[in-house]
Amino acid sequence: MKIAFEDLIVFENEDYILINKPPHVASLDERTADRSNSILRMAKEYHADAQLGHRLDKETSGILAIAKHPEAYRHLAMQFEHREVAKRYHAIVNGVHDFDMISVYLPIAPVRDGTAVRIDRQKGKEAETIFNTIRAYRSHTLVECMPITGRMHQIRVHLMCLKAPIVNDPTYGGDPIYLSQIKRKFNLKQGTEELPLIQRVALHARSLTFTLLNGEDVQFEAPYPKDFDVLVKQLEKHSL
């Protein structure tokens, strides 16, 4: 399905484009035959000098900043480097947890093939994430995640360390979630196989706060995509 880049735009001025990235779309071109759908490629078709200010994992949805010219890119890159950009993610995790500004400060290193990471106190790079519970349900929790550093899979591996892996994240111990788990009187039609309520890692980049070139501090927020929204609504409905 062809995605219309214009439909993803949350904000645009002469320097930046902020989009709500859909799940299952790579930020950069992948090493596969089908490269047509990366965010970078779509952004460059929309604006020739576009550069991504940061990345989101392919499965992760949410707010993503794109610079329209080199000065805007440098301005944002320096804020990331000095940790002046505030990123907030929402995740649905397995289990019931009460996090109140819980900080996980554990170094991260890539595993050998580079597709995942692990905690490595000797060779890992510094990584810190702060977690808050937004809403606890009967068997799952909606968590706000604030990464202070920007390592690959940082939120996912740090939540695993808290024994709160993200729903449907098998790489880091997260189990899928089924309606039959949360709905008391659930009847599956005979001969049909029940599918998970969300078919990806349940992680969404909710907001991004940084400073524009004119010195104005701004916060941009991305609404939940349909799959994440449905999951939250089902948990709300059946948590009574």
Backbone hydrogen bonds in HBPLUS format (Angstrom, degrees):
<---DONOR---> <-ACCEPTOR-->    atom                        ^
c    i                          cat <-CA-CA->   ^        H-A-AA   ^      H-
h    n   atom  resd res      DA  || num        DHA   H-A  angle D-A-AA Bond
n    s   type  num  typ     dist DA aas  dist angle  dist       angle   num
A0007-ASP N   A0004-ALA O   2.93 MM   3  5.51 137.1  2.11 114.1 125.3     1
A0008-LEU N   A0005-PHE O   2.91 MM   3  5.39 154.0  1.98 114.4 122.8     2
A0009-ILE N   A0006-GLU O   3.34 MM   3  5.57 155.7  2.40 105.6 112.1     3
A0020-ASN N   A0008-LEU O   2.85 MM  12  5.30 150.4  1.93 142.4 150.4     4
A0010-VAL N   A0018-LEU O   2.64 MM   8  5.42 172.7  1.65 154.1 156.5     5
A0011-PHE N   A0018-LEU O   3.27 MM   7  5.07 154.8  2.34 135.3 136.3     6
A0018-LEU N   A0011-PHE O   2.85 MM   7  5.07 170.1  1.86 148.6 150.6     7
A0013-ASN N   A0016-TYR O   3.04 MM   3  5.63 157.4  2.09 156.6 162.5     8
A0068-LYS N   A0015-ASP O   2.75 MM  53  5.19 159.5  1.79 155.4 150.5     9
A0017-ILE N   A0066-ILE O   2.83 MM  49  5.08 156.6  1.88 149.1 155.3    10
A0066-ILE N   A0017-ILE O   2.83 MM  49  5.08 149.3  1.92 154.1 163.4    11
A0019-ILE N   A0064-LEU O   3.00 MM  45  5.39 165.8  2.02 152.6 155.5    12
A0064-LEU N   A0019-ILE O   2.96 MM  45  5.39 144.6  2.09 149.1 155.6    13
A0021-LYS N   A0062-GLY O   2.68 MM  41  4.94 151.2  1.76 143.4 135.1    14
A0062-GLY N   A0021-LYS O   2.94 MM  41  4.94 148.3  2.04 136.0 138.1    15
A0024-HIS N   A0058-LYS O   2.88 MM  34  5.17 118.0  2.27 127.7 140.7    16
A0039-ILE N   A0026-ALA O   2.93 MM  13  6.38 159.4  1.97 156.2 162.6    17
A0040-LEU N   A0027-SER O   2.99 MM  13  6.10 153.4  2.06 156.9 162.8    18
A0042-MET N   A0038-SER O   3.04 MM   4  6.35 164.8  2.07 154.1 158.1    19
A0043-ALA N   A0039-ILE O   2.78 MM   4  5.95 158.8  1.82 155.0 161.6    20
A0044-LYS N   A0040-LEU O   2.91 MM   4  6.13 154.7  1.98 150.1 156.3    21
A0045-GLU N   A0041-ARG O   3.07 MM   4  6.33 144.0  2.21 142.5 152.1    22
A0046-TYR N   A0042-MET O   3.08 MM   4  6.33 142.4  2.23 140.3 150.5    23
A0046-TYR N   A0043-ALA O   3.12 MM   3  5.01 121.4  2.48  90.5 105.3    24
A0047-HIS N   A0043-ALA O   2.70 MM   4  5.95 154.9  1.76 150.4 158.4    25
A0050-ALA N   A0047-HIS O   3.01 MM   3  5.59 163.2  2.03 131.6 132.3    26
A0051-GLN N   A0067-ALA O   2.92 MM  16  5.22 150.8  2.01 146.9 154.3    27
A0067-ALA N   A0051-GLN O   2.74 MM  16  5.22 154.4  1.81 169.5 165.5    28
A0053-GLY N   A0065-ALA O   2.85 MM  12  5.41 166.0  1.87 147.8 148.2    29
A0060-THR N   A0057-ASP O   3.06 MM   3  5.17 133.2  2.28 101.5 114.8    30
A0205-ALA N   A0061-SER O   2.75 MM 144  6.08 172.0  1.75 144.5 145.1    31
A0063-ILE N   A0205-ALA O   2.94 MM 142  5.49 155.8  2.00 140.8 139.0    32
A0072-ALA N   A0069-HIS O   3.10 MM   3  5.54 118.4  2.49 111.4 125.3    33
A0073-TYR N   A0069-HIS O   3.09 MM   4  6.37 156.2  2.14 153.5 161.0    34
A0074-ARG N   A0070-PRO O   2.91 MM   4  6.17 164.5  1.93 155.2 158.3    35
A0075-HIS N   A0071-GLU O   2.95 MM   4  6.10 160.1  1.99 148.1 153.8    36
A0076-LEU N   A0072-ALA O   3.09 MM   4  6.31 156.8  2.15 147.2 152.0    37
A0077-ALA N   A0073-TYR O   2.82 MM   4  5.99 162.3  1.85 153.3 159.3    38
A0078-MET N   A0074-ARG O   2.92 MM   4  6.06 157.3  1.97 152.3 156.3    39
A0079-GLN N   A0076-LEU O   3.06 MM   3  5.12 118.2  2.46  95.5 111.0    40
A0080-PHE N   A0076-LEU O   2.97 MM   4  6.37 153.5  2.04 152.4 160.0    41
A0081-GLU N   A0077-ALA O   2.89 MM   4  6.13 159.9  1.93 147.9 153.8    42
A0082-HIS N   A0078-MET O   2.94 MM   4  6.14 151.7  2.03 144.6 151.2    43
A0084-GLU N   A0079-GLN O   2.76 MM   5  4.94 171.5  1.77 156.9 155.6    44
A0083-ARG N   A0080-PHE O   3.05 MM   3  4.94 158.3  2.10 104.1 109.3    45
A0086-ALA N   A0209-THR O   2.97 MM 123  4.95 157.0  2.02 142.0 147.2    46
A0209-THR N   A0086-ALA O   2.87 MM 123  4.95 151.4  1.95 143.5 151.1    47
A0088-ARG N   A0207-SER O   3.06 MM 119  5.22 165.6  2.08 146.2 145.6    48
A0206-ARG N   A0088-ARG O   2.78 MM 118  5.59 120.9  2.13 132.9 150.9    49
A0207-SER N   A0088-ARG O   3.06 MM 119  5.22 161.0  2.10 141.1 145.2    50
A0089-TYR N   A0145-CYS O   2.83 MM  56  4.94 163.9  1.85 147.4 152.9    51
A0145-CYS N   A0089-TYR O   2.78 MM  56  4.94 163.0  1.81 143.3 147.4    52
A0090-HIS N   A0204-HIS O   2.75 MM 114  5.22 161.1  1.78 156.1 162.1    53
A0204-HIS N   A0090-HIS O   2.85 MM 114  5.22 158.9  1.89 158.1 164.2    54
A0091-ALA N   A0143-VAL O   2.89 MM  52  5.23 153.7  1.96 148.1 156.2    55
A0143-VAL N   A0091-ALA O   2.78 MM  52  5.23 171.3  1.79 161.0 163.6    56
A0092-ILE N   A0202-ALA O   3.13 MM 110  5.64 153.6  2.21 149.1 156.4    57
A0167-VAL N   A0092-ILE O   2.86 MM  75  5.87 173.3  1.86 149.4 151.2    58
A0093-VAL N   A0141-THR O   2.87 MM  48  5.36 165.5  1.89 155.3 159.4    59
A0141-THR N   A0093-VAL O   3.13 MM  48  5.36 154.7  2.19 141.3 147.2    60
A0094-ASN N   A0165-PRO O   2.91 MM  71  5.84 164.5  1.94 172.6 171.0    61
A0095-GLY N   A0139-SER O   2.89 MM  44  5.07 135.7  2.09 154.8 142.9    62
A0133-THR N   A0099-PHE O   2.81 MM  34  4.91 159.4  1.86 138.3 131.9    63
A0102-ILE N   A0131-PHE O   3.01 MM  29  5.10 149.4  2.11 155.6 149.3    64
A0131-PHE N   A0102-ILE O   2.77 MM  29  5.10 154.0  1.84 141.5 150.3    65
A0104-VAL N   A0129-THR O   2.81 MM  25  5.37 168.3  1.82 164.1 167.8    66
A0129-THR N   A0104-VAL O   3.00 MM  25  5.37 151.3  2.08 144.0 153.1    67
A0106-LEU N   A0127-ALA O   3.10 MM  21  5.67 119.3  2.49 149.1 162.7    68
A0120-ASP N   A0107-PRO O   3.05 MM  13  5.74 153.7  2.12 127.7 136.0    69
A0108-ILE N   A0125-LYS O   2.88 MM  17  5.21 154.4  1.94 141.8 141.5    70
A0125-LYS N   A0108-ILE O   2.76 MM  17  5.21 161.8  1.79 139.7 133.6    71
A0109-ALA N   A0118-ARG O   2.92 MM   9  5.56 162.9  1.95 161.7 167.4    72
A0118-ARG N   A0109-ALA O   2.82 MM   9  5.56 150.9  1.91 156.8 166.2    73
A0111-VAL N   A0116-ALA O   2.95 MM   5  5.73 167.5  1.97 133.3 135.1    74
A0114-GLY N   A0111-VAL O   2.92 MM   3  5.44 156.2  1.98 121.1 129.0    75
A0124-GLY N   A0120-ASP O   2.84 MM   4  4.68 138.0  2.01 130.2 137.6    76
A0148-ILE N   A0128-GLU O   2.87 MM  20  5.44 160.2  1.91 143.9 150.1    77
A0130-ILE N   A0146-MET O   2.98 MM  16  5.02 162.0  2.01 126.7 132.0    78
A0146-MET N   A0130-ILE O   2.77 MM  16  5.02 162.9  1.80 156.6 160.6    79
A0132-ASN N   A0144-GLU O   2.95 MM  12  5.09 156.5  2.01 146.3 151.9    80
A0144-GLU N   A0132-ASN O   2.73 MM  12  5.09 166.5  1.75 162.5 164.8    81
A0134-ILE N   A0142-LEU O   2.78 MM   8  5.47 161.8  1.82 154.3 158.3    82
A0135-ARG N   A0142-LEU O   3.24 MM   7  5.18 158.5  2.29 136.1 139.7    83
A0142-LEU N   A0135-ARG O   2.81 MM   7  5.18 172.6  1.82 162.1 163.0    84
A0137-TYR N   A0140-HIS O   2.76 MM   3  5.23 162.9  1.79 162.6 165.2    85
A0154-GLN N   A0151-ARG O   3.28 MM   3  5.24 155.1  2.35 126.6 121.4    86
A0157-VAL N   A0153-HIS O   3.00 MM   4  6.21 167.4  2.02 163.9 166.1    87
A0158-HIS N   A0154-GLN O   2.96 MM   4  6.02 158.4  2.01 152.2 158.9    88
A0159-LEU N   A0155-ILE O   2.93 MM   4  6.05 154.4  2.00 147.7 154.0    89
A0160-MET N   A0156-ARG O   3.18 MM   4  6.38 149.2  2.28 137.6 145.8    90
A0161-CYS N   A0157-VAL O   3.12 MM   4  6.42 145.3  2.25 138.6 147.3    91
A0162-LEU N   A0158-HIS O   3.24 MM   4  6.61 130.5  2.50 134.9 147.2    92
A0162-LEU N   A0159-LEU O   3.01 MM   3  5.03 132.8  2.24  96.0 109.3    93
A0164-ALA N   A0159-LEU O   2.91 MM   5  5.15 162.9  1.94 153.0 151.1    94
A0163-LYS N   A0160-MET O   2.96 MM   3  4.98 156.3  2.01 109.0 112.8    95
A0202-ALA N   A0167-VAL O   3.17 MM  35  5.55 162.8  2.20 157.0 158.8    96
A0168-ASN N   A0175-ASP O   2.84 MM   7  4.93 166.1  1.86 107.9 112.1    97
A0172-TYR N   A0169-ASP O   3.03 MM   3  5.81 143.0  2.18 121.9 129.6    98
A0174-GLY N   A0169-ASP O   2.79 MM   5  4.33 160.9  1.82 128.5 121.8    99
A0173-GLY N   A0170-PRO O   3.33 MM   3  4.89 171.6  2.34 101.7 100.5   100
A0197-LEU N   A0177-ILE O   2.77 MM  20  5.91 165.9  1.79 166.0 169.8   101
A0181-GLN N   A0178-TYR O   2.95 MM   3  5.40 147.8  2.06 110.1 119.5   102
A0182-ILE N   A0179-LEU O   3.06 MM   3  5.46 134.3  2.28 106.6 118.2   103
A0183-LYS N   A0179-LEU O   2.81 MM   4  5.78 152.4  1.89 166.3 174.1   104
A0192-THR N   A0189-LYS O   3.17 MM   3  5.77 150.5  2.26 139.6 137.7   105
A0203-LEU N   A0201-VAL O   2.85 MM   2  5.71 134.4  2.06 110.0  95.6   106
A0222-ALA N   A0206-ARG O   2.80 MM  16  5.27 160.5  1.84 153.0 158.1   107
A0208-LEU N   A0220-PHE O   2.93 MM  12  5.37 148.4  2.03 147.9 158.0   108
A0220-PHE N   A0208-LEU O   2.88 MM  12  5.37 163.4  1.90 152.3 155.7   109
A0210-PHE N   A0218-VAL O   3.03 MM   8  5.73 145.9  2.15 156.0 165.5   110
A0218-VAL N   A0210-PHE O   2.87 MM   8  5.73 173.9  1.87 175.4 175.1   111
A0212-LEU N   A0216-GLU O   2.83 MM   4  5.32 164.8  1.85 155.4 153.6   112
A0215-GLY N   A0212-LEU O   2.95 MM   3  5.39 160.8  1.99 119.0 121.8   113
A0229-ASP N   A0225-PRO O   2.94 MM   4  6.03 164.5  1.96 163.9 169.0   114
A0230-VAL N   A0226-LYS O   2.88 MM   4  6.02 161.9  1.91 154.9 159.0   115
A0231-LEU N   A0227-ASP O   3.16 MM   4  6.32 158.0  2.21 140.1 145.9   116
A0232-VAL N   A0228-PHE O   3.01 MM   4  6.29 164.5  2.03 152.3 155.6   117
A0233-LYS N   A0229-ASP O   2.94 MM   4  6.13 164.2  1.96 151.6 156.5   118
A0234-GLN N   A0230-VAL O   2.90 MM   4  6.10 153.7  1.97 150.2 157.1   119
A0235-LEU N   A0231-LEU O   3.02 MM   4  6.26 157.7  2.07 149.3 155.3   120
A0236-GLU N   A0232-VAL O   2.87 MM   4  6.14 157.5  1.92 151.1 157.7   121
A0237-LYS N   A0233-LYS O   2.91 MM   4  6.02 162.1  1.94 145.2 150.3   122
A0238-HIS N   A0234-GLN O   3.04 MM   4  6.15 154.3  2.11 146.6 152.1   123
A0239-SER N   A0236-GLU O   3.47 MM   3  5.43 170.9  2.48 104.0 105.7   124
